C-alpha cells in the first residue's frame, strides 16, 4: 500500500515540477482551449515546448485533446482539475508564508 501512495505522489510531483506545466494547466482552466490561446497566454514559451508539454499531459491523462470541425481543443480531465487545485493551493501557501522572504 505504501509504495502505491509513494508512486502516485511521485507522478503528481513529477508533473507539477515540469517547466511550464502549471502555467499550461492554469491557462486551460481559465478558458484557453486552443493551442494559439494557450501559447499567447504564457509569455516566453516556445511552440516546441508547448507541443512537448501538451503531448505529455495528454499521455498522462491530465488533459484531453479533441478535434471538432477540424479545430483542436484542449480541456482538463478530472486529474488535470485536481492538479490545478493543488497548484493553486501551493501558490496560496507561497503567498501566505513566503512573501515576506521575497522582500528581503
Secondary structure in CASP SS format (residue, H / E / C, confidence):
PFRMAT SS
TARGET T0000
AUTHOR 0000-0000-0000
METHOD secondary structure of the structure
MODEL  1
X C 1.00
X H 1.00
X H 1.00
X H 1.00
X H 1.00
X H 1.00
X H 1.00
X H 1.00
X H 1.00
X H 1.00
X H 1.00
X H 1.00
X H 1.00
X H 1.00
X H 1.00
X H 1.00
X H 1.00
X C 1.00
X C 1.00
X C 1.00
X H 1.00
X H 1.00
X H 1.00
X H 1.00
X H 1.00
X H 1.00
X H 1.00
X H 1.00
X H 1.00
X C 1.00
X C 1.00
X C 1.00
X C 1.00
X C 1.00
X H 1.00
X H 1.00
X H 1.00
X H 1.00
X H 1.00
X H 1.00
X H 1.00
X C 1.00
X C 1.00
X C 1.00
X C 1.00
X C 1.00
X H 1.00
X H 1.00
X H 1.00
X H 1.00
X H 1.00
X H 1.00
X H 1.00
X H 1.00
X H 1.00
X H 1.00
X H 1.00
X H 1.00
X H 1.00
X C 1.00
X C 1.00
X C 1.00
X E 1.00
X E 1.00
X E 1.00
X E 1.00
X E 1.00
X E 1.00
X C 1.00
X C 1.00
X E 1.00
X E 1.00
X E 1.00
X E 1.00
X E 1.00
X E 1.00
X C 1.00
X H 1.00
X H 1.00
X H 1.00
X H 1.00
X H 1.00
X H 1.00
X H 1.00
X H 1.00
X H 1.00
X H 1.00
X H 1.00
X H 1.00
X H 1.00
X H 1.00
X H 1.00
X H 1.00
X H 1.00
X H 1.00
X H 1.00
X H 1.00
X H 1.00
X H 1.00
X H 1.00
X H 1.00
X H 1.00
X C 1.00
X C 1.00
END
